[in-house]
Amino acid sequence: MCAHALNFENPSTGEIKRLLRRIKKIAIVGISASDKRPSYISARALQGFGYRIIPVNPNISEILGERVYSGLSDL
């Protein structure tokens, strides 16, 4: 494990709220095609709140009306 990872702290609630007000696109890495999986449920909820989701999963081509990318490097 690198030393940088040992010093990581989660952002405060206020920082997260500010970020979510500013950002309108969110990548969902490892999204599942199953509507019972948390990643799918979260992605659908984010869409409902007006965010554009960018699904990432090498085994799916489209989900929730969005093109799915094989990996982050494909964005």
C-alpha positions in Angstrom: 0.0 0.0 0.0 1.4 3.4 -0.9 1.9 6.1 1.8 -0.6 8.4 0.0 -3.4 5.9 0.5 -2.7 5.8 4.3 -3.4 9.6 4.6 -6.7 9.5 2.8 -9.7 11.0 4.6 -13.3 11.0 3.3 -14.6 14.4 2.3 -16.9 16.1 4.8 -20.6 16.1 4.3 -20.5 19.7 3.3 -17.8 19.0 0.7 -19.8 16.2 -0.8 -22.9 18.4 -1.0 -21.0 21.2 -2.8 -19.5 18.7 -5.2 -22.9 17.1 -6.0 -24.4 20.6 -6.7 -21.7 21.3 -9.1 -21.1 18.0 -10.9 -23.9 16.6 -13.2 -22.2 13.5 -14.6 -21.2 10.5 -12.5 -19.5 7.3 -13.6 -20.9 4.1 -12.1 -18.0 1.7 -12.2 -19.1 -1.9 -12.2 -22.8 -1.2 -12.8 -24.9 -4.3 -12.9 -27.6 -5.1 -15.4 -29.7 -6.6 -12.6 -32.3 -4.1 -11.3 -31.9 -5.8 -7.9 -28.2 -4.8 -7.4 -27.2 -1.7 -5.5 -25.2 -0.3 -8.4 -28.3 -0.4 -10.7 -30.6 1.0 -8.0 -28.1 3.9 -7.3 -27.7 4.7 -10.9 -31.4 4.8 -11.5 -31.9 7.1 -8.5 -29.1 9.4 -9.6 -30.8 9.7 -13.0 -34.1 10.6 -11.2 -32.2 13.4 -9.4 -31.1 14.8 -12.8 -27.6 13.4 -13.0 -26.2 11.9 -16.2 -24.8 8.5 -15.4 -21.8 7.1 -17.3 -22.0 3.3 -16.8 -18.7 1.3 -16.8 -18.8 -2.4 -17.3 -17.1 -4.5 -20.0 -19.9 -7.0 -20.1 -22.9 -4.7 -21.0 -23.4 -2.4 -24.0 -26.4 -0.3 -22.8 -28.2 0.3 -19.5 -30.8 2.8 -18.4 -30.7 4.4 -21.8 -27.0 5.1 -21.6 -24.1 3.6 -23.6 -21.8 1.5 -21.3 -18.1 1.9 -21.5 -15.7 -1.0 -21.0 -13.4 0.8 -18.7 -12.5 4.3 -17.4 -9.8 4.6 -20.0 -12.6 4.5 -22.7 -14.1 7.7 -21.4 
